C-alpha cells in the first residue's frame, strides 16, 4: 500500500499522481479498502500455499497406512486435500480481510471512534481463539482423567 506514495515521492512534479494517491488511495477510501482487503486475501492464500503441501500430506497419510474413506490414496487424496484446503482458506481469508477493513469502515463511514487497528484486531481474535482452544483442551483432558480414575476397566490388575 506504500508503493503509490513512493512513486509520488519519486515524481513530485506529477500532479495527477499526487491527486490520485491523496484522493483515491487515501487510507479509509473505498479503493484503498478494496485493495487492502485483496492484498490480505492474496497473502492468506500465499501463506497457505507455502506452509501446507497437499502432496506431502497425502504421501505421509499413505506411508503411515492411513486413508480418507472414499478417496483413493495418492494423487486423488492430494486433490481432495487441496480442494478442502481451498474451501477452508477462502472463508478464512475473507474473514481476515473484513476484520482488517472493519476499523476503517467504523471510523470513516459511520463516524464511530474505534481505537483498534486491523492488525490489532487480528491479534486479539487470534489470541481469543487460541485461549478458547486451550481452555477446551484443558477441560477435555481433565474430564478424561476423571473418567479414567473413577471407571473400572476390565483387565486392570490393581
C-alpha positions as CSV (number, residue, x, y, z in Angstrom):
1,X,0.0,0.0,0.0
2,X,3.1,2.3,0.3
3,X,4.0,1.8,-3.4
4,X,1.8,4.6,-4.8
5,X,3.2,7.0,-2.1
6,X,6.7,6.0,-3.0
7,X,6.0,6.7,-6.7
8,X,4.6,10.0,-5.8
9,X,7.8,10.9,-3.9
10,X,9.9,9.9,-6.9
11,X,7.9,12.2,-9.2
12,X,6.9,15.2,-7.1
13,X,6.1,17.4,-10.1
14,X,3.5,14.9,-11.5
15,X,0.3,16.4,-10.0
16,X,-2.0,13.7,-11.3
17,X,-0.1,11.1,-9.3
18,X,-0.4,13.2,-6.2
19,X,-4.1,13.8,-6.7
20,X,-4.6,10.0,-7.2
21,X,-2.6,9.0,-4.2
22,X,-4.1,11.6,-1.9
23,X,-7.6,11.2,-3.2
24,X,-8.5,7.7,-4.3
25,X,-5.7,5.8,-2.4
26,X,-6.1,7.7,0.9
27,X,-6.4,5.4,3.9
28,X,-10.1,4.8,4.5
29,X,-11.2,5.4,0.9
30,X,-13.2,2.8,-0.9
31,X,-10.4,1.9,-3.4
32,X,-7.9,1.7,-0.6
33,X,-10.1,-0.6,1.4
34,X,-10.7,-2.9,-1.6
35,X,-7.0,-3.1,-2.5
36,X,-6.1,-3.7,1.2
37,X,-8.6,-6.5,1.5
38,X,-7.5,-8.1,-1.7
39,X,-3.9,-8.0,-0.6
40,X,-4.8,-9.6,2.7
41,X,-6.7,-12.4,0.9
42,X,-3.8,-12.9,-1.5
43,X,-1.3,-13.3,1.3
44,X,-3.6,-15.6,3.1
45,X,-3.6,-17.9,0.1
46,X,0.1,-17.4,-0.5
47,X,1.0,-18.3,3.1
48,X,-1.2,-21.4,3.0
49,X,0.4,-22.5,-0.3
50,X,3.9,-22.1,1.2
51,X,3.2,-23.8,4.5
52,X,0.9,-26.6,3.5
53,X,1.7,-29.0,0.7
54,X,-1.2,-31.4,-0.1
55,X,1.2,-33.9,-1.9
56,X,3.4,-34.3,1.2
57,X,0.3,-34.7,3.4
58,X,-1.1,-37.3,1.1
59,X,2.2,-39.2,0.9
60,X,2.5,-39.1,4.7
61,X,-1.0,-40.5,5.1
62,X,-0.2,-43.3,2.7
63,X,3.1,-44.1,4.3
64,X,1.5,-44.4,7.7
65,X,-1.2,-46.7,6.4
66,X,-4.0,-44.1,6.7
67,X,-6.6,-43.2,4.1
68,X,-9.5,-40.9,3.6
69,X,-12.7,-43.0,3.3
70,X,-14.0,-43.0,-0.3
71,X,-10.8,-41.4,-1.7
72,X,-8.1,-43.4,-3.4
73,X,-4.6,-43.0,-1.9
74,X,-2.0,-40.9,-3.8
75,X,-3.0,-38.3,-6.4
76,X,-6.7,-38.4,-5.6
77,X,-6.0,-37.9,-1.9
78,X,-3.8,-34.9,-2.7
79,X,-6.5,-33.4,-5.0
80,X,-9.1,-33.9,-2.2
81,X,-6.9,-32.3,0.4
82,X,-6.2,-29.4,-2.0
83,X,-10.0,-28.9,-2.6
84,X,-10.7,-28.9,1.2
85,X,-7.8,-26.6,1.8
86,X,-9.3,-24.1,-0.7
87,X,-12.7,-24.3,0.9
88,X,-11.1,-23.6,4.3
89,X,-8.8,-20.9,3.2
90,X,-11.3,-18.8,1.3
91,X,-13.6,-18.0,4.2
92,X,-10.6,-17.5,6.5
93,X,-9.1,-15.0,4.1
94,X,-12.4,-13.2,3.7
95,X,-12.8,-13.1,7.4
96,X,-9.3,-11.7,7.9
97,X,-9.9,-9.0,5.2
98,X,-13.1,-8.0,6.9
99,X,-11.5,-7.7,10.3
100,X,-8.7,-5.6,8.9
101,X,-11.1,-3.3,7.0
102,X,-13.7,-3.0,9.8
103,X,-11.9,-0.2,11.7
104,X,-11.8,2.0,8.6
105,X,-15.4,1.4,8.0
106,X,-16.4,2.2,11.6
107,X,-14.2,5.3,11.7
108,X,-14.8,6.8,8.2
109,X,-18.2,5.7,7.2
110,X,-20.1,5.5,10.5
111,X,-18.2,8.1,12.5
112,X,-17.6,5.8,15.4
113,X,-14.4,6.3,17.4
114,X,-12.6,3.0,17.2
115,X,-9.2,2.5,18.8
116,X,-8.1,-0.8,17.4
117,X,-6.4,-1.1,14.0
118,X,-7.0,-4.1,11.7
119,X,-3.7,-5.7,12.8
120,X,-4.6,-5.3,16.5
121,X,-8.0,-6.9,15.9
122,X,-6.3,-9.8,14.1
123,X,-4.1,-10.3,17.1
124,X,-7.0,-10.1,19.6
125,X,-9.1,-12.6,17.6
126,X,-6.1,-15.0,17.3
127,X,-5.4,-14.8,21.0
128,X,-9.1,-15.2,21.9
129,X,-9.4,-18.3,19.6
130,X,-6.2,-19.8,21.0
131,X,-7.3,-19.2,24.6
132,X,-10.6,-20.9,23.9
133,X,-8.9,-23.8,22.3
134,X,-6.6,-24.2,25.3
135,X,-9.5,-24.0,27.8
136,X,-11.4,-26.6,25.8
137,X,-8.4,-29.0,25.7
138,X,-7.8,-28.5,29.4
139,X,-11.4,-29.3,30.2
140,X,-11.4,-32.3,27.9
141,X,-8.2,-33.6,29.5
142,X,-9.5,-33.0,33.0
143,X,-12.7,-34.8,32.2
144,X,-10.8,-37.7,30.6
145,X,-8.6,-38.2,33.6
146,X,-11.5,-38.1,35.9
147,X,-13.3,-40.7,33.8
148,X,-10.3,-43.0,33.9
149,X,-9.8,-42.7,37.7
150,X,-13.4,-43.5,38.6
151,X,-14.2,-46.0,36.0
152,X,-13.2,-49.6,36.3
153,X,-11.6,-51.1,33.2
154,X,-11.6,-54.9,32.9
155,X,-8.2,-56.3,32.9
156,X,-6.6,-53.8,35.2
157,X,-4.5,-55.6,37.8
158,X,-4.5,-53.0,40.6
